Amino acid sequence: MSTNRVMIAGSGGQGIILMGKLLAYVAMEEGKEVTFLPSYGAEMRGGTANCSVIISDRPISCPVVHKADIVVVMNQPSFEKFESAVEPGGSLFLNSTLIKDPVTRTDIEIYKVDANKLAEDAGIGRSANIVMLGAIVRQTGIVKIENVTKALKKEFSGKKVVYLDANLLAFQAWKTG
């Protein structure tokens, strides 16, 4: 039996909530117990945004995450606020395009993902969140890669289908580190 607690943080407009929603949806489709708790700042675009996702093989009693096994930070303010939320032995995924401060902790795994650059290379600069989702899934195995691909095809359908190919490329952009 396993439980994974995930915190994702960044600024509004970076797709923080979408990243968490996709992770939660895929885990639910895989038959896991899931909670998803979004949090928005007072502003939408440019304000703070974060969410927590718990994925477990057993019922989840509380959806609130104070310490996480996996923390994803997409900008400098989120790094400063959430670096300490990583459990010892946990993983910190940081967007190295926007975060320049050195990580001082030695009790966690650190994955630096140049998410903005990889997203631009994939064709949509705003898909850094999808690059980071790919990094998390590939590095941790928290959900199956093929199920995320299916979820992306569902998310980017209809009027949004023009963004599908670039987001699929973005999802595949990061190679395990």
C-alpha positions as CSV (number, residue, x, y, z in Angstrom):
1,M,0.0,0.0,0.0
2,S,1.3,3.4,-0.9
3,T,0.2,7.0,-0.5
4,N,1.8,9.9,-2.4
5,R,1.3,13.5,-1.2
6,V,2.0,16.1,-3.9
7,M,2.1,19.9,-3.7
8,I,2.3,22.0,-6.8
9,A,2.9,25.8,-6.6
10,G,3.5,28.7,-8.9
11,S,1.8,31.8,-10.1
12,G,-1.6,32.2,-11.7
13,G,-1.4,31.6,-15.4
14,Q,1.3,28.9,-15.2
15,G,-1.2,26.1,-15.3
16,I,-0.6,25.0,-11.7
17,I,-4.2,23.9,-11.2
18,L,-4.4,22.1,-14.5
19,M,-1.3,20.1,-13.7
20,G,-2.8,19.0,-10.4
21,K,-6.2,18.3,-12.0
22,L,-4.6,16.1,-14.7
23,L,-2.6,14.2,-12.1
24,A,-5.7,13.6,-9.9
25,Y,-7.8,12.6,-12.9
26,V,-5.3,10.1,-14.2
27,A,-4.8,8.5,-10.7
28,M,-8.6,8.3,-10.4
29,E,-8.9,6.6,-13.8
30,E,-6.3,4.1,-12.5
31,G,-8.5,3.2,-9.7
32,K,-6.7,5.0,-6.9
33,E,-8.2,7.0,-4.1
34,V,-7.6,10.7,-4.8
35,T,-8.0,14.1,-3.3
36,F,-7.4,17.4,-5.1
37,L,-7.4,20.7,-3.3
38,P,-6.7,23.9,-5.3
39,S,-5.9,27.2,-3.7
40,Y,-5.9,30.5,-5.6
41,G,-4.5,33.9,-4.5
42,A,-6.8,37.0,-4.7
43,E,-5.6,37.7,-8.2
44,M,-6.0,35.2,-11.0
45,R,-3.2,35.6,-13.5
46,G,0.1,36.6,-11.8
47,G,-1.2,35.9,-8.3
48,T,-0.2,32.8,-6.3
49,A,-1.7,29.4,-7.1
50,N,-1.1,26.1,-5.6
51,C,-2.8,22.7,-5.2
52,S,-2.3,19.5,-3.4
53,V,-3.1,16.0,-4.7
54,I,-3.1,12.9,-2.6
55,I,-3.0,9.5,-4.4
56,S,-3.4,6.4,-2.3
57,D,-4.3,2.7,-2.5
58,R,-6.5,3.2,0.6
59,P,-9.2,5.7,1.7
60,I,-7.8,9.2,2.4
61,S,-9.0,10.7,5.7
62,C,-7.9,14.3,5.2
63,P,-7.3,16.2,1.9
64,V,-4.9,18.7,3.5
65,V,-1.2,18.4,2.8
66,H,1.3,20.1,5.1
67,K,4.3,18.0,4.2
68,A,4.6,16.3,0.8
69,D,6.5,13.4,-0.8
70,I,6.7,15.4,-4.0
71,V,6.8,19.2,-4.2
72,V,6.7,21.0,-7.6
73,V,7.7,24.7,-7.7
74,M,7.4,26.7,-10.8
75,N,8.7,30.1,-9.7
76,Q,11.0,31.7,-7.1
77,P,8.3,32.8,-4.6
78,S,6.9,29.3,-4.6
79,F,10.4,27.8,-4.1
80,E,10.9,30.1,-1.1
81,K,7.6,29.2,0.4
82,F,7.4,25.4,-0.3
83,E,11.0,24.0,-0.3
84,S,10.5,23.3,3.4
85,A,7.3,21.3,2.7
86,V,9.3,18.4,1.2
87,E,9.4,15.4,3.5
88,P,13.0,14.1,4.2
89,G,13.6,11.5,1.5
90,G,11.1,13.2,-0.8
91,S,11.5,14.9,-4.2
92,L,11.6,18.5,-5.2
93,F,11.0,19.4,-8.8
94,L,11.9,22.9,-9.6
95,N,11.6,25.0,-12.8
96,S,15.2,25.9,-13.2
97,T,14.3,28.5,-15.9
98,L,12.8,30.8,-13.1
99,I,14.4,29.5,-9.9
100,K,18.0,30.5,-9.5
101,D,18.5,30.1,-5.7
102,P,20.6,27.0,-4.8
103,V,18.8,24.3,-2.9
104,T,20.5,23.9,0.4
105,R,18.8,20.7,1.6
106,T,20.7,17.4,1.4
107,D,17.9,15.2,2.7
108,I,15.8,15.3,-0.5
109,E,16.1,14.4,-4.2
110,I,16.3,17.5,-6.4
111,Y,15.2,17.6,-10.0
112,K,16.0,20.8,-12.0
113,V,13.7,21.0,-15.0
114,D,14.3,23.8,-17.5
115,A,10.5,23.8,-18.1
116,N,10.0,27.1,-19.9
117,K,12.8,26.4,-22.3
118,L,11.6,22.9,-23.1
119,A,8.1,24.2,-23.5
120,E,9.3,26.8,-26.0
121,D,11.2,24.1,-27.9
122,A,8.0,22.0,-28.0
123,G,6.1,24.9,-29.6
124,I,4.0,26.4,-26.8
125,G,5.9,28.5,-24.3
126,R,3.0,28.3,-21.9
127,S,3.1,24.5,-21.6
128,A,5.9,24.5,-19.0
129,N,3.4,22.9,-16.7
130,I,3.0,20.0,-19.0
131,V,6.8,19.6,-19.3
132,M,6.9,19.5,-15.5
133,L,4.0,17.0,-15.4
134,G,6.1,14.8,-17.7
135,A,9.1,15.1,-15.5
136,I,7.1,14.1,-12.4
137,V,5.5,11.1,-14.0
138,R,8.7,9.8,-15.7
139,Q,10.8,10.2,-12.6
140,T,8.4,8.9,-9.9
141,G,6.1,6.6,-11.8
142,I,3.2,8.0,-9.7
143,V,0.8,7.3,-12.6
144,K,1.3,5.6,-16.0
145,I,2.7,7.6,-18.8
146,E,0.2,6.3,-21.4
147,N,-2.7,7.3,-19.1
148,V,-1.5,10.9,-18.9
149,T,-1.2,10.9,-22.7
150,K,-4.9,9.8,-22.9
151,A,-5.8,12.5,-20.4
152,L,-4.0,15.2,-22.5
153,K,-5.9,14.0,-25.6
154,K,-9.1,14.5,-23.7
155,E,-8.1,17.9,-22.2
156,F,-6.9,19.2,-25.5
157,S,-9.9,18.2,-27.6
158,G,-12.6,20.3,-29.3
159,K,-11.6,23.9,-29.8
160,K,-8.3,23.2,-27.9
161,V,-7.2,20.5,-30.3
162,V,-4.8,22.9,-32.0
163,Y,-2.7,22.8,-28.8
164,L,-2.6,19.0,-28.6
165,D,0.5,18.1,-30.5
166,A,2.6,20.7,-28.8
167,N,1.4,19.6,-25.4
168,L,2.1,16.0,-26.2
169,L,5.7,17.1,-27.2
170,A,6.0,19.1,-24.0
171,F,4.9,16.1,-22.0
172,Q,7.7,14.1,-23.6
173,A,10.3,16.8,-23.5
174,W,12.1,16.0,-20.2
175,K,14.3,13.0,-20.0
176,T,14.9,11.4,-16.6
177,G,17.7,13.0,-14.6
